[in-house]
Amino acid sequence: MRSFEGLRPIITEHCYMDWLTEFKLQSVIDFQKKQDDKADIMSTSNFINAIMNDIMSQKGLLWGVMNKGSKQFVGVAGISNLQNNSPIIYVNVLNTSTEDELELIRRIVQLKNQYWPDKSFQFNISPLNNEIKDVINAL
């Protein structure tokens, strides 16, 4: 298996994705707090450390996502369960248009197909609407 280091940063038309360690910790904490009121520096640091451990042990890939226009941290996206036969494409973003969310999903599917073409995959997408469901079902 190749090193994951070359799989960052990932730049799309509207988004910039990089390891969570490349973003300001407070931005990640603020995002986490929108998901969990109890999120704090310790829980967020533990989350980032666990993610980076998964990346180094090639179990998964998770990038922080920044909106290129606003320069705001808007969430996380990636692929988990890479050591299983059915990886999960994961996108969890806030304050992002459906168009930008679909852009992320398509880019991650492209990476999955490039590096793990023989594996089937599942999705864990938030937020999820009918337009996104239709695109996912067509992939």
MISEKE-703220 format. One line per field, with one value per atom (N, C-alpha, C, CB): residue number from 1; atom name; x, z, y. Coordinates in steps of 0.2 Angstrom, whole numbers, plus 5000, padded with zeros to 4 digits. Each point is the difference from the previous one (the first is absolute). Glycine has a CB too. Example, Ala and Ser with C-alpha at 12.3 -4.5 7.8 and 13.67 -1.06 7.14 Angstrom:
i <- [1 1 1 1 2 2 2 2];
at <- [N CA C CB N CA C CB];
c1 <- [5066 4996 5004 4991 5007 5004 4996 5006];
c3 <- [5039 5000 5000 5006 4990 5001 5003 4990];
c2 <- [4972 5006 5006 4994 5011 5006 5005 4997];
***
This chain:
i <- [1 1 1 1 2 2 2 2 3 3 3 3 4 4 4 4 5 5 5 5 6 6 6 6 7 7 7 7 8 8 8 8 9 9 9 9 10 10 10 10 11 11 11 11 12 12 12 12 13 13 13 13 14 14 14 14 15 15 15 15 16 16 16 16 17 17 17 17 18 18 18 18 19 19 19 19 20 20 20 20 21 21 21 21 22 22 22 22 23 23 23 23 24 24 24 24 25 25 25 25 26 26 26 26 27 27 27 27 28 28 28 28 29 29 29 29 30 30 30 30 31 31 31 31 32 32 32 32 33 33 33 33 34 34 34 34 35 35 35 35 36 36 36 36 37 37 37 37 38 38 38 38 39 39 39 39 40 40 40 40 41 41 41 41 42 42 42 42 43 43 43 43 44 44 44 44 45 45 45 45 46 46 46 46 47 47 47 47 48 48 48 48 49 49 49 49 50 50 50 50 51 51 51 51 52 52 52 52 53 53 53 53 54 54 54 54 55 55 55 55 56 56 56 56 57 57 57 57 58 58 58 58 59 59 59 59 60 60 60 60 61 61 61 61 62 62 62 62 63 63 63 63 64 64 64 64 65 65 65 65 66 66 66 66 67 67 67 67 68 68 68 68 69 69 69 69 70 70 70 70 71 71 71 71 72 72 72 72 73 73 73 73 74 74 74 74 75 75 75 75 76 76 76 76 77 77 77 77 78 78 78 78 79 79 79 79 80 80 80 80 81 81 81 81 82 82 82 82 83 83 83 83 84 84 84 84 85 85 85 85 86 86 86 86 87 87 87 87 88 88 88 88 89 89 89 89 90 90 90 90 91 91 91 91 92 92 92 92 93 93 93 93 94 94 94 94 95 95 95 95 96 96 96 96 97 97 97 97 98 98 98 98 99 99 99 99 100 100 100 100 101 101 101 101 102 102 102 102 103 103 103 103 104 104 104 104 105 105 105 105 106 106 106 106 107 107 107 107 108 108 108 108 109 109 109 109 110 110 110 110 111 111 111 111 112 112 112 112 113 113 113 113 114 114 114 114 115 115 115 115 116 116 116 116 117 117 117 117 118 118 118 118 119 119 119 119 120 120 120 120 121 121 121 121 122 122 122 122 123 123 123 123 124 124 124 124 125 125 125 125 126 126 126 126 127 127 127 127 128 128 128 128 129 129 129 129 130 130 130 130 131 131 131 131 132 132 132 132 133 133 133 133 134 134 134 134 135 135 135 135 136 136 136 136 137 137 137 137 138 138 138 138 139 139 139 139];
at <- [N CA C CB N CA C CB N CA C CB N CA C CB N CA C CB N CA C CB N CA C CB N CA C CB N CA C CB N CA C CB N CA C CB N CA C CB N CA C CB N CA C CB N CA C CB N CA C CB N CA C CB N CA C CB N CA C CB N CA C CB N CA C CB N CA C CB N CA C CB N CA C CB N CA C CB N CA C CB N CA C CB N CA C CB N CA C CB N CA C CB N CA C CB N CA C CB N CA C CB N CA C CB N CA C CB N CA C CB N CA C CB N CA C CB N CA C CB N CA C CB N CA C CB N CA C CB N CA C CB N CA C CB N CA C CB N CA C CB N CA C CB N CA C CB N CA C CB N CA C CB N CA C CB N CA C CB N CA C CB N CA C CB N CA C CB N CA C CB N CA C CB N CA C CB N CA C CB N CA C CB N CA C CB N CA C CB N CA C CB N CA C CB N CA C CB N CA C CB N CA C CB N CA C CB N CA C CB N CA C CB N CA C CB N CA C CB N CA C CB N CA C CB N CA C CB N CA C CB N CA C CB N CA C CB N CA C CB N CA C CB N CA C CB N CA C CB N CA C CB N CA C CB N CA C CB N CA C CB N CA C CB N CA C CB N CA C CB N CA C CB N CA C CB N CA C CB N CA C CB N CA C CB N CA C CB N CA C CB N CA C CB N CA C CB N CA C CB N CA C CB N CA C CB N CA C CB N CA C CB N CA C CB N CA C CB N CA C CB N CA C CB N CA C CB N CA C CB N CA C CB N CA C CB N CA C CB N CA C CB N CA C CB N CA C CB N CA C CB N CA C CB N CA C CB N CA C CB N CA C CB N CA C CB N CA C CB N CA C CB N CA C CB N CA C CB N CA C CB N CA C CB N CA C CB N CA C CB N CA C CB N CA C CB N CA C CB N CA C CB N CA C CB N CA C CB N CA C CB N CA C CB N CA C CB N CA C CB];
c1 <- [5004 4996 5004 4991 5008 5003 4999 5000 5005 4999 4994 5012 4984 4995 5002 4993 5013 5003 4998 5009 4991 4999 4993 5009 4986 4993 4998 4998 5006 4998 5005 4996 5002 4993 4996 5004 4990 4995 4996 5000 5001 4997 4994 5011 4983 4995 4998 4996 4999 4998 4999 4996 5000 4998 5002 4990 5014 5002 5008 4988 5015 5007 4999 5005 4998 5001 5007 4989 5012 5007 4999 5005 5001 4999 4998 5010 4986 4998 5005 4991 5015 5006 5002 5004 4993 5002 4995 5005 4990 4995 5001 4992 5006 5000 4996 5002 5001 4996 4993 5011 4989 4994 4994 5007 4995 4995 4997 5007 4998 4997 4996 5010 4992 4996 4993 5011 4989 4994 4995 5006 4997 4996 4997 5007 4998 4998 4994 5012 4988 4995 4993 5009 4991 4994 4997 5004 5000 4998 4998 5007 4998 5000 5001 5004 4991 5001 5006 4988 5014 5005 5007 4992 5009 5006 5005 4994 5012 5005 5006 4994 5011 5007 5003 5002 4996 5003 4996 5002 4991 4997 5002 4990 5010 5002 5007 4992 5013 5007 5000 5004 4992 5000 4997 4999 4996 4997 5005 4989 5015 5005 5005 4998 5004 5006 4998 5004 4989 4998 4999 4994 5004 5000 5007 4989 5015 5007 5003 5002 4997 5002 4997 5001 4993 4997 5003 4989 5012 5004 5007 4993 5011 5006 5000 5004 4991 5000 4995 5002 4997 4996 4993 5011 4986 4993 4995 5004 4998 4995 5003 4992 5004 5003 4994 5007 4995 4995 5003 4994 5003 5003 4995 5006 4997 4996 4998 5006 4988 4998 4999 4994 5009 4999 4997 5010 4985 4997 5005 4989 5013 5005 4998 5004 4990 4998 5000 4993 5004 4999 5006 4988 5016 5006 4998 5007 4987 4997 5001 4992 5010 5000 4992 5012 4986 4993 4999 4999 5006 4999 5005 4989 5009 5005 4997 5005 5000 4998 5006 4993 5005 5005 4997 5007 4998 4998 5002 5001 4995 5001 5000 4996 5006 5000 5004 4989 5016 5004 5003 5003 4997 5003 4994 5009 4985 4994 4999 4995 5000 4998 4995 5002 4996 4995 5001 4991 5014 5001 4994 5012 4988 4995 5002 4995 5002 5001 4996 5003 5001 4997 5001 5003 4991 5000 4996 5002 5000 4996 5002 5000 4996 5001 4995 5007 4994 4995 5001 5000 4994 5000 5003 5001 4998 5002 4994 5011 4990 4995 5000 5001 4993 4999 5005 4988 5013 5005 5007 4993 5009 5007 5001 5001 4993 5000 5001 4993 5003 5001 5007 4988 5015 5007 5004 4998 5002 5004 4999 5000 4993 4999 5003 4989 5010 5002 5008 4990 5013 5008 5002 5000 4997 5002 4998 4998 4997 4998 5006 4987 5015 5005 5006 4995 5007 5006 4999 5003 4992 4998 5001 4992 5005 5001 5007 4988 5016 5007 5004 4998 5001 5005 4997 5004 4989 4997 4995 5003 4998 4995 4996 5007 4996 4996 4995 5010 4991 4995 4994 5010 4985 4993 5000 4994 5001 5001 4993 5010 4989 4994 5001 4997 4998 5000 4998 4998 5005 4997 5001 5003 4991 5000 4996 5002 5000 4996 5002 4999 4996 4993 4999 4997 4997 4998 4993 5007 4992 4994 4998 5002 4993 4998 5004 4989 5014 5004 5007 4995 5007 5006 4999 5004 4990 4998 5000 4994 5003 5000 5007 4989 5015 5007 5004 5000 4999 5003 4998 5001 4992 4997 5003 4990 5012 5002 5007 4992 5012 5007 5002 5002];
c3 <- [5000 5000 5000 5006 4990 4999 5007 4987 5014 5005 4999 5002 5003 4999 5000 5006 4995 5000 4994 5008 4986 4994 4999 4995 5009 4999 5004 4999 5001 5003 4998 5010 4989 5001 4994 5007 4993 4994 4999 5003 4991 4999 4994 5003 4999 4995 4998 5005 4991 4998 5006 4989 5016 5005 5007 4993 5007 5007 5000 5002 5004 5001 5006 4996 5002 5006 5001 4996 5011 5002 5007 4994 5008 5007 5005 4997 5008 5005 5004 5001 4999 5004 4996 5004 4990 4996 5001 4992 5012 5002 5007 4992 5009 5007 5005 4995 5010 5005 5002 5004 4997 5002 4995 5006 4987 4995 5000 4993 5009 5000 5007 4993 5012 5006 4999 5007 4990 4998 4996 5001 4994 4996 5005 4989 5015 5004 5005 4999 5003 5005 4997 5006 4987 4997 4999 4994 5007 5000 5007 4990 5015 5007 5005 4996 5008 5004 5005 4999 5002 5005 4997 5007 4987 4996 5003 4990 5011 5003 4997 5011 4992 4997 5001 5002 5003 5002 4995 5012 4988 4995 4993 5008 4990 4993 4998 5000 5005 4999 5000 5006 4998 4999 4994 5012 4985 4994 4994 5005 4995 4995 5000 5001 5006 5000 4998 5010 4991 4998 4993 5010 4987 4992 4997 5001 5002 4997 5001 5002 5003 5001 4995 5012 4987 4994 4994 5006 4992 4994 5000 4999 5006 5000 5000 5006 4996 5000 4994 5012 4984 4993 5001 4995 5011 5001 4997 5011 4988 4998 4998 5007 4990 4998 5002 4990 5013 5002 4999 5008 4988 4999 5004 4989 5013 5002 4993 5011 4989 4994 5001 4997 4999 5000 4994 5007 4994 4994 4997 5005 4989 4997 5000 4993 5006 4999 5007 4990 5015 5006 5005 4999 4999 5004 5007 4994 5006 5007 5000 5001 5005 5001 5000 5006 4989 5000 5002 4991 5010 5002 4998 4998 5002 4998 4995 5012 4984 4995 4999 4994 5004 4999 4999 5007 4994 4999 5006 4987 5016 5006 4998 5008 4997 4999 4994 5005 4993 4994 5000 4999 5007 5001 4999 5008 4992 4998 4993 5012 4986 4993 4998 5001 5004 4998 5004 4998 4999 5003 5000 4996 5009 5000 4998 5010 4985 4998 5005 4988 5016 5005 4998 5009 4992 4999 5006 4987 5017 5005 4999 5008 4989 4999 5003 4990 5012 5002 4996 5011 4988 4996 4993 5011 4986 4993 4996 5004 4989 4996 4998 4995 5002 4997 4995 5003 4993 4994 5003 4993 5012 5002 5004 5001 5002 5004 4994 5010 4985 4994 4997 4998 5002 4997 5004 4996 5011 5005 4999 5008 4992 4999 4993 5007 4988 4993 5001 4994 5009 5000 5004 4999 5007 5004 4996 5011 4986 4996 4995 5002 4995 4995 5003 4993 5013 5003 5002 5004 4998 5002 4994 5009 4986 4993 4998 4997 5004 4997 5005 4995 5011 5005 5002 5004 4996 5002 4996 5012 4981 4995 5001 4993 5011 5000 5007 4994 5010 5006 4998 5007 4996 5000 5005 4996 5005 5005 5002 4995 5011 5003 5001 5006 4996 5001 5007 4988 5015 5006 4999 5008 4990 4998 5005 4988 5014 5004 4998 5009 4989 5000 4993 5007 4993 4994 4998 5004 4990 4997 4994 5004 4993 4994 4994 5004 4995 4994 5001 4998 5008 5002 5000 5007 4995 5000 4993 5010 4985 4993 4997 4999 5002 4998 5002 4999 5008 5003 4997 5011 4988 4997 4993 5007 4989 4994 4999 4997 5009 5000 5000 5006];
c2 <- [4994 5006 5006 4994 5011 5006 5005 4999 5005 5005 5004 5000 5002 5005 5007 4992 5010 5006 5004 4997 5000 5003 5002 4994 5003 5001 5007 4987 5018 5006 5005 4995 5011 5003 4998 5009 4991 4998 5007 4987 5015 5007 4998 5007 4996 4999 5007 4989 5012 5007 5005 4995 5002 5004 4998 5001 4994 4997 4998 4996 5005 4998 4995 5011 4983 4995 4998 4995 5005 4998 4997 5009 4988 4996 5005 4993 5005 5004 5004 4992 5005 5004 5006 4989 5012 5006 5006 4992 5007 5005 5002 4995 5011 5003 4996 5011 4987 4995 5003 4996 5011 5003 4999 5009 4991 4999 4993 5008 4987 4994 4999 4996 5007 5000 5003 5000 5006 5003 4996 5011 4985 4995 4995 5003 4994 4994 5002 4996 5011 5002 5001 5006 4995 5000 4993 5010 4985 4993 4997 4998 5005 4997 5006 4988 5014 5006 4999 5002 4991 4999 5000 4993 5008 5000 5005 4996 5003 5005 4998 5001 5003 4999 4993 5012 4985 4993 4995 5003 4997 4995 5001 5000 5006 5002 4998 5009 4992 4998 4992 5010 4987 4992 4998 5000 5003 4999 5000 5004 5002 5001 4995 5012 4987 4995 4993 5006 4992 4993 5000 4999 5006 5001 4999 5007 4997 5000 4993 5012 4984 4994 4995 5002 4999 4996 5001 5000 5006 5002 4997 5011 4989 4997 4993 5010 4987 4992 4998 5000 5005 4998 4997 4999 5003 4997 5005 4994 5012 5005 5006 4995 5009 5007 5005 4996 5009 5005 5007 4992 5012 5007 5005 4996 5010 5005 5004 5001 5002 5003 5008 4989 5015 5007 5003 5000 5004 5003 5005 4999 5001 5004 5007 4990 5011 5007 5004 4997 5000 5003 4999 4999 4996 4998 4997 5009 4989 4997 4992 5010 4988 4992 4998 5000 4996 4998 4993 5008 4987 4994 4995 5002 4991 4995 4996 5000 4996 4996 4995 5009 4985 4995 4993 5006 4989 4993 4996 5001 4995 4996 4993 5009 4987 4992 4998 5000 5003 4998 4993 5011 4986 4993 4995 5004 4998 4996 5000 5002 4993 5000 5005 4988 5016 5005 5006 4991 5013 5007 5004 4999 5006 5005 5007 4993 5010 5006 5005 4997 5007 5004 5008 4991 5012 5008 5002 5000 5005 5003 5008 4989 5015 5007 5004 4997 5009 5005 5006 4995 5009 5006 4999 5006 4989 4999 4998 4996 5007 4998 4993 5012 4986 4993 4999 5000 5005 5000 4998 5008 4996 4999 4993 5013 4985 4994 4994 5005 4996 4995 5000 5001 5005 5000 4996 5012 4989 4996 4992 5010 4988 4993 4997 5002 5002 4997 5000 5005 5000 4999 4995 5012 4986 4995 4993 5007 4992 4994 4999 5002 5004 4999 4998 5009 4993 4997 4993 5012 4986 4993 4996 5004 4998 4996 5000 5003 5002 5000 4995 5012 4988 4997 4993 5011 4988 4994 4998 5003 4996 4999 4994 5006 4989 4993 5000 4995 5010 5000 5003 5000 4997 5004 5005 4990 5014 5005 5002 5005 4998 5003 5007 4989 5015 5007 5002 5002 5002 5003 5008 4990 5013 5007 5004 4997 5009 5005 5007 4991 5013 4998 4996 5011 4986 4996 5002 4990 5012 5002 4995 5012 4989 4996 5001 5001 5005 5001 4996 5011 4989 4996 4993 5009 4989 4993 4997 5001 5003 4998 4999 5007 4998 5000 4994 5012 4986 4995 4993 5006 4994 4994 4998 5002 5004 4999 4999 5008 4992 4999 4992 5011];
***
